[in-house]
Amino acid sequence: MGPVPLPRRPLQVHHPPPPLTCAHDSPSNSSTTSSNDLATLSASLLYDDREQIVREESQNVKVLSDEEVSLLPDTPYNLWVRGELDDYVDAPEGSRVEIIGGKVVVSPPPGLPHNAIAGDINYHLVRAHVLGTGYPWKTDQGTGMSLVGIGDGYVPDLMVIDEEVYLAARRAGVRTVVPDQVELVVEVTSSSNAKHDQQPTGRGRRNNKWNGYAGAEIPYYLLVDRSPKVARSILYSIPDQTLGAYLHQESWTFGEPIHLPDPFDIDIDTTEWRSWDQ
């Protein structure tokens, strides 16, 4: 069963990810630790005489092969909408299972630096809703978005939905939302899966979330690109359904406040935002 139709917006054995690599002071010798143990421990640590460093590690993203998809009991999209696809692909706990450009993509759980940025954006929007009289926007994190027209299914880092539409979806008990219900979507890139969020470029480019959001006519797409080569936030607008592309963009370097225009009209502090190599 697909998503329940709701009002359009006015005018959402497993293996844990590897641990972060940390720098530590060299361990001291002790009577209870053998030289072999110390050698093994030393090999597993990253030393830096100047400072302790914690960096986000790149983790693998799995894309199901055509052969693997052929073994599924139903189409990936139907399984995804019913919430069953995770079980069939044996996704590790906390992973995101999405259908992007027709491909089943299993991404590792995002790390704290990624989640902190999404949390900052959520904080500013929630604060505006709480403090602003009649501010109509609600946020959602973790709910899937069904793009039935192309058979894709995404799990955005953040969605912004009109409060009345949000409450209608909540009361209807839907598992996923549809693009007509969403005013703004946010994605924060990680080193493992940035290509699924960024505007496609070059020859042989594949459709991804950027095309999907534009083709579904999501009015605003805020991309926080943590690539060291970019380190910018980009607000895409004016979606063209036929082209599957956004026709306008505005961007800010990390450290500059983002201004979300009407109908949101808020500023977002990005002082603590960093690229994924920092």
C-alpha positions as CSV (number, residue, x, y, z in Angstrom):
1,M,0.0,0.0,0.0
2,G,1.4,3.4,-1.0
3,P,1.3,6.6,1.2
4,V,-2.1,7.9,2.2
5,P,-3.0,11.0,0.1
6,L,-3.0,14.2,2.2
7,P,-3.6,17.9,1.7
8,R,-1.0,19.7,-0.4
9,R,1.2,22.2,1.3
10,P,-0.5,25.7,1.5
11,L,-0.4,29.0,-1.1
12,Q,9.3,13.5,6.3
13,V,24.7,-10.8,13.0
14,H,24.6,-6.6,12.5
15,H,27.9,-4.9,12.6
16,P,28.4,-1.4,14.1
17,P,30.4,1.2,12.2
18,P,34.2,1.3,13.0
19,P,35.2,3.6,15.8
20,L,36.7,7.0,15.3
21,T,40.5,7.1,15.2
22,C,41.9,9.2,18.1
23,A,45.4,10.5,18.9
24,H,46.6,9.7,22.4
25,D,49.8,10.1,24.4
26,S,52.1,7.1,24.2
27,P,51.2,4.4,26.8
28,S,53.8,4.0,29.6
29,N,55.3,0.6,30.3
30,S,53.8,-1.4,33.2
31,S,54.6,-4.7,34.9
32,T,51.3,-6.1,33.7
33,T,51.7,-5.3,30.0
34,S,54.0,-7.3,27.8
35,S,56.2,-5.7,25.1
36,N,54.1,-7.5,22.5
37,D,50.9,-6.0,23.9
38,L,52.5,-2.6,23.8
39,A,53.6,-3.0,20.2
40,T,50.1,-4.1,19.2
41,L,48.6,-1.1,21.1
42,S,51.0,1.3,19.6
43,A,50.2,0.1,16.1
44,S,46.5,0.8,16.6
45,L,47.0,4.4,17.8
46,L,47.6,7.5,15.8
47,Y,50.3,9.8,17.2
48,D,50.5,13.5,16.8
49,D,52.9,15.4,19.1
50,R,51.1,18.7,18.6
51,E,47.5,17.9,19.4
52,Q,45.0,15.1,19.8
53,I,43.0,14.7,16.6
54,V,39.7,13.0,16.0
55,R,38.6,12.8,12.4
56,E,35.5,11.3,10.8
57,E,36.3,8.1,8.9
58,S,34.9,7.3,5.5
59,Q,32.7,4.3,5.7
60,N,31.4,2.1,2.9
61,V,28.2,2.6,1.1
62,K,26.6,-0.5,-0.4
63,V,24.7,-0.4,-3.7
64,L,22.8,-3.5,-4.5
65,S,23.6,-5.2,-7.8
66,D,21.0,-6.0,-10.4
67,E,21.4,-9.7,-9.4
68,E,20.7,-9.0,-5.8
69,V,17.7,-6.9,-6.7
70,S,16.3,-9.7,-8.9
71,L,16.2,-12.0,-5.8
72,L,13.8,-9.6,-3.9
73,P,10.2,-10.8,-3.6
74,D,8.8,-7.5,-4.8
75,T,10.1,-4.3,-6.3
76,P,12.5,-2.4,-4.1
77,Y,10.1,0.6,-4.0
78,N,7.2,-1.5,-2.8
79,L,9.3,-3.1,-0.2
80,W,10.7,0.3,0.9
81,V,7.2,1.9,1.2
82,R,6.1,-1.1,3.4
83,G,9.2,-0.8,5.6
84,E,10.4,-4.2,4.6
85,L,13.4,-3.5,2.4
86,D,15.8,-3.1,5.4
87,D,15.3,-6.7,6.3
88,Y,15.9,-8.1,2.8
89,V,19.2,-6.2,2.4
90,D,20.4,-7.1,5.9
91,A,21.2,-3.5,6.7
92,P,23.4,-3.0,9.8
93,E,21.6,-1.3,12.6
94,G,21.3,2.5,12.2
95,S,21.9,2.4,8.4
96,R,19.8,4.3,6.0
97,V,18.3,2.3,3.2
98,E,17.2,4.4,0.3
99,I,16.3,4.1,-3.4
100,I,18.3,6.7,-5.3
101,G,18.1,6.9,-9.1
102,G,16.5,3.5,-9.1
103,K,19.3,1.9,-7.1
104,V,19.1,0.5,-3.6
105,V,21.7,2.3,-1.5
106,V,22.6,1.3,2.0
107,S,24.5,4.1,3.8
108,P,26.3,3.8,7.2
109,P,24.9,5.8,10.2
110,P,26.0,9.4,10.0
111,G,28.6,10.6,12.6
112,L,28.3,13.3,15.2
113,P,29.7,16.2,13.1
114,H,27.1,15.4,10.4
115,N,24.3,15.1,12.9
116,A,25.3,18.2,14.8
117,I,24.9,20.4,11.6
118,A,21.4,18.9,11.0
119,G,20.7,19.6,14.7
120,D,21.8,23.2,14.4
121,I,19.3,23.8,11.5
122,N,16.6,22.0,13.3
123,Y,17.2,24.1,16.5
124,H,16.8,27.4,14.6
125,L,13.6,26.3,12.9
126,V,12.1,24.9,16.2
127,R,13.1,28.0,18.0
128,A,11.3,30.2,15.4
129,H,8.2,28.0,15.7
130,V,8.2,28.2,19.5
131,L,8.9,32.0,19.7
132,G,7.2,33.2,16.6
133,T,3.4,33.9,16.8
134,G,1.8,32.0,13.9
135,Y,5.1,30.6,12.6
136,P,3.7,27.6,10.7
137,W,6.7,25.4,10.1
138,K,7.4,22.0,11.7
139,T,10.5,19.9,11.3
140,D,11.0,16.2,10.9
141,Q,14.1,14.0,11.0
142,G,14.1,10.3,10.1
143,T,10.9,9.9,8.1
144,G,11.1,8.7,4.6
145,M,9.9,10.6,1.5
146,S,8.2,8.5,-1.3
147,L,8.8,9.7,-4.8
148,V,6.2,7.4,-6.4
149,G,6.6,9.1,-9.8
150,I,10.1,7.7,-10.3
151,G,10.1,4.9,-7.8
152,D,12.7,6.4,-5.5
153,G,12.5,6.6,-1.7
154,Y,14.7,9.0,0.4
155,V,15.4,9.6,4.0
156,P,16.4,13.3,4.2
157,D,18.4,14.6,7.1
158,L,15.7,17.2,7.7
159,M,12.3,18.1,6.3
160,V,10.3,21.3,6.9
161,I,6.5,20.9,6.6
162,D,3.6,23.2,7.2
163,E,2.1,22.5,10.6
164,E,-1.4,21.6,9.4
165,V,0.0,19.2,6.8
166,Y,2.3,17.7,9.4
167,L,-0.5,17.1,11.9
168,A,-2.7,15.6,9.2
169,A,0.1,13.2,8.3
170,R,0.6,12.3,12.0
171,R,-3.0,11.6,12.6
172,A,-3.3,9.5,9.5
173,G,-0.4,7.4,10.8
174,V,1.5,7.3,7.5
175,R,4.9,5.7,7.3
176,T,6.3,8.2,4.7
177,V,5.4,11.6,3.4
178,V,5.1,12.7,-0.3
179,P,6.8,15.7,-2.0
180,D,3.6,17.7,-2.1
181,Q,3.7,17.9,1.7
182,V,7.3,19.2,2.0
183,E,8.4,22.8,1.6
184,L,12.1,22.5,2.3
185,V,14.5,19.5,2.5
186,V,18.0,19.5,4.0
187,E,20.9,17.1,3.2
188,V,24.3,17.2,4.9
189,T,27.0,15.4,3.0
190,S,29.4,12.8,4.4
191,S,32.5,11.5,2.7
192,S,30.9,8.2,2.0
193,N,27.8,9.3,0.1
194,A,28.2,13.0,-1.0
195,K,27.6,12.1,-4.6
196,H,24.1,11.1,-3.9
197,D,23.2,14.6,-2.5
198,Q,25.3,17.0,-4.7
199,Q,24.3,18.5,-8.1
200,P,25.5,15.9,-10.7
201,T,28.2,17.1,-13.0
202,G,30.3,15.7,-15.8
203,R,29.8,13.0,-18.3
204,G,28.0,9.8,-17.4
205,R,26.3,11.6,-14.4
206,R,23.5,9.7,-12.8
207,N,20.3,11.0,-11.4
208,N,20.4,11.4,-7.6
209,K,18.6,13.2,-4.8
210,W,19.3,16.6,-6.3
211,N,17.4,15.6,-9.5
212,G,14.7,13.8,-7.5
213,Y,13.9,16.7,-5.3
214,A,13.8,19.1,-8.2
215,G,11.7,16.7,-10.4
216,A,9.3,16.3,-7.5
217,E,9.1,20.1,-7.2
218,I,10.3,20.5,-3.6
219,P,10.4,24.3,-3.5
220,Y,13.7,24.5,-1.5
221,Y,16.7,22.2,-1.1
222,L,19.4,23.2,1.4
223,L,22.6,21.2,0.8
224,V,25.3,21.5,3.4
225,D,28.3,20.3,1.5
226,R,31.1,19.3,3.9
227,S,33.5,18.3,1.1
228,P,36.9,20.0,1.8
229,K,36.8,21.3,-1.7
230,V,33.5,23.0,-1.2
231,A,32.7,23.7,2.5
232,R,29.6,25.7,1.6
233,S,25.9,25.6,2.2
234,I,23.8,25.9,-1.0
235,L,20.1,26.8,-1.1
236,Y,18.5,25.6,-4.3
237,S,15.2,26.9,-5.5
238,I,12.9,27.2,-8.5
239,P,12.6,23.5,-9.3
240,D,11.9,22.5,-12.9
241,Q,10.0,19.3,-13.1
242,T,10.7,18.6,-16.7
243,L,14.4,19.1,-16.4
244,G,14.7,17.6,-13.0
245,A,16.9,20.5,-12.0
246,Y,16.9,23.6,-9.8
247,L,17.2,26.9,-11.7
248,H,18.5,29.1,-8.9
249,Q,20.9,28.8,-6.1
250,E,22.5,30.9,-3.3
251,S,25.4,29.9,-1.2
252,W,27.4,30.7,1.9
253,T,30.8,29.6,3.1
254,F,31.0,27.8,6.4
255,G,31.1,30.5,9.2
256,E,28.7,32.8,7.3
257,P,25.1,32.9,8.6
258,I,22.6,31.3,6.2
259,H,19.5,33.2,5.5
260,L,16.4,31.2,4.6
261,P,14.1,33.6,2.7
262,D,10.3,33.8,2.9
263,P,8.3,31.9,3.8
264,F,10.8,30.9,6.5
265,D,12.7,34.2,7.1
266,I,15.3,33.0,9.6
267,D,19.1,33.1,9.9
268,I,21.1,30.0,10.8
269,D,24.5,30.2,12.6
270,T,27.2,28.1,11.0
271,T,30.2,29.1,13.2
272,E,30.9,25.6,14.3
273,W,30.5,23.9,10.9
274,R,33.5,22.1,9.4
275,S,34.4,20.0,6.4
276,W,34.7,16.3,7.0
277,D,38.5,16.3,7.1
278,Q,38.6,18.6,10.2
